[in-house]
C-alpha cells in the first residue's frame, strides 16, 4: 500500500491498494497548497523479507563518500 508524508508538517496520505494515481495527485495538491515537497515511501509490509538478512560486506563497510 503506497503512502507519502511531509517532513515539514504532519501531512500524510495512504492509498487503498495500488492506486499510484491518487497518491501522485495528493502529493501534487499538497505541494501546490503548501510549497512542501512530500516524500513517497514503501510501507514496511511491502519490503522483501530478505532485507533484514542483508549485512554489509567488508567492501561496503569501509567505503567512504567524497563530497
C-alpha positions in Angstrom: 0.0 0.0 0.0 1.8 3.2 -1.2 1.9 6.2 1.1 3.5 9.6 1.4 4.4 12.0 4.1 5.6 15.6 4.5 8.7 16.2 6.6 7.7 19.9 7.2 4.3 19.3 8.6 2.0 16.5 9.8 0.5 15.7 6.3 0.3 12.0 5.4 -1.6 10.2 2.7 -2.1 6.5 2.2 -3.8 4.8 -0.8 -6.0 1.8 -0.7 -4.5 -0.9 -2.9 -2.0 0.2 -5.5 -3.6 3.5 -6.6 -0.5 5.3 -7.6 -2.5 8.0 -9.5 -4.4 9.0 -6.3 -1.1 9.2 -4.4 0.6 11.3 -7.0 -2.4 13.6 -7.2 -2.4 14.0 -3.4 1.3 14.8 -3.4 0.9 17.4 -6.1 -2.0 19.0 -4.4 -0.1 19.2 -1.1 2.9 20.8 -2.9 0.6 23.4 -4.6 -1.2 24.3 -1.4 1.8 24.5 0.9 5.0 24.6 -1.1 6.2 21.5 0.8 7.6 18.5 -1.1 6.1 15.3 0.1 8.1 12.1 0.1 6.7 8.8 -1.2 7.6 5.7 0.8 7.2 2.0 0.6 5.5 0.6 3.6 7.3 -1.9 5.8 4.9 -4.6 4.8 5.8 -4.2 1.1 9.5 -4.7 1.7 11.2 -8.0 1.0 11.6 -10.3 3.9 15.3 -10.7 2.9 16.0 -7.0 3.5 16.6 -7.8 7.2 19.0 -10.6 6.3 21.4 -8.5 4.3 24.6 -7.5 6.0 27.3 -5.1 4.8 30.4 -6.8 3.4 33.9 -5.6 4.1 33.9 -3.8 0.8 30.7 -1.7 1.6 31.5 -1.2 5.3 34.8 0.5 4.6 33.6 2.6 1.7 33.6 6.4 2.3 31.8 9.1 0.5 33.7 12.0 -1.1 31.6 15.2 -1.2 
